[in-house]
């Protein structure tokens, strides 16, 4: 049974930093794509950062240069380092995983989310 649990969310002022963590129940999710998504009230869910099975990463244009996705396989943990946070980054952040490459995979596994609130 694959389980993803996010943590690290909270409230921060604009310009601040936050690091999100996602702990996976097993190594099975590392075979494919792991990613961070976010959803703000009244908006569609959007992909934020992707860590592919070949080690490559990709970011949404509006977080590029500010966010960094990384993985610690020994701890079964995915991270999202968020710097220079802006109020528009406010959202519920979700960790997700799929068994294929990021560009084609179905994200079959999801965490319950962690709230990030950025004040101006």
C-alpha positions in Angstrom: 0.0 0.0 0.0 1.6 3.2 -1.2 1.1 6.2 1.1 2.3 9.8 0.7 2.3 12.2 3.7 3.1 15.9 3.3 4.4 18.3 6.0 6.2 21.6 6.3 3.4 24.0 5.3 2.7 27.1 7.3 2.4 30.8 7.2 5.2 33.1 6.0 5.6 36.6 4.8 6.4 37.5 1.2 10.0 37.0 0.5 10.4 34.2 3.0 11.2 30.6 2.5 9.6 27.2 3.3 10.5 23.6 2.8 7.9 21.0 2.2 8.5 17.3 2.7 6.7 14.3 1.4 7.4 10.9 3.0 6.5 7.8 0.9 5.6 4.5 2.4 8.0 2.6 0.2 10.5 2.8 -2.7 8.0 1.8 -5.3 7.2 5.4 -6.1 10.8 6.2 -7.0 10.6 4.1 -10.1 8.5 6.8 -11.8 7.6 10.4 -11.5 7.2 12.3 -8.3 5.7 15.8 -8.3 4.3 18.7 -6.3 1.0 20.2 -7.2 -1.0 23.0 -5.7 -4.5 24.3 -5.7 -5.8 27.6 -4.5 -9.5 28.3 -3.7 -11.5 28.8 -6.9 -8.5 27.8 -9.1 -7.6 24.6 -10.9 -4.9 22.3 -9.6 -1.6 23.1 -11.2 1.7 21.2 -11.4 4.5 23.0 -9.6 7.6 20.9 -9.9 8.4 17.4 -11.2 11.2 14.9 -10.5 11.4 12.3 -13.2 12.6 8.7 -13.0 15.7 9.6 -15.0 16.6 12.3 -12.5 15.5 15.3 -14.6 13.4 18.0 -13.1 10.9 20.5 -14.4 9.1 23.5 -13.0 6.1 25.7 -13.7 7.2 29.0 -15.2 5.9 31.0 -12.3 8.1 29.2 -9.8 11.2 28.6 -11.9 14.3 30.0 -10.1 12.5 30.2 -6.8 11.5 26.5 -6.1 13.7 23.5 -6.1 12.5 19.9 -6.0 14.8 17.2 -4.6 14.7 13.6 -3.4 16.3 11.7 -0.5 15.9 8.0 -1.4 17.4 6.8 1.8 14.6 8.6 3.7 11.9 7.9 1.2 11.3 11.6 1.1 10.6 14.2 -1.6 11.3 17.9 -0.9 10.2 21.2 -2.3 12.4 24.1 -1.2 10.5 27.3 -1.8 12.3 30.7 -1.7 11.2 34.2 -2.4 7.7 33.3 -1.7 4.9 35.5 -3.1 1.2 35.9 -2.0 0.2 34.1 -5.2 2.0 31.0 -4.0 -0.7 30.6 -1.3 -2.4 27.2 -1.9 -2.8 23.7 -0.7 0.3 21.8 -1.8 0.0 18.1 -2.7 2.7 15.4 -3.3 1.9 13.0 -6.1 3.5 10.0 -7.7 3.2 7.9 -10.8 5.0 4.9 -12.1 5.8 6.3 -15.6 7.8 9.3 -16.9 6.4 12.6 -15.8 5.2 13.6 -19.3 3.0 10.6 -19.6 2.3 9.1 -16.2 -1.0 8.9 -14.4 -0.6 10.2 -10.9 -2.1 7.4 -9.0 -0.9 8.3 -5.6 -1.6 11.5 -3.7 -0.9 12.9 -0.3 -3.6 14.8 1.7 -1.9 18.1 1.3 -0.2 20.8 3.4 -1.3 24.4 3.5 1.0 27.2 2.5 0.0 30.8 3.2 2.1 33.8 2.1 1.1 37.2 3.4 2.1 40.5 1.8 
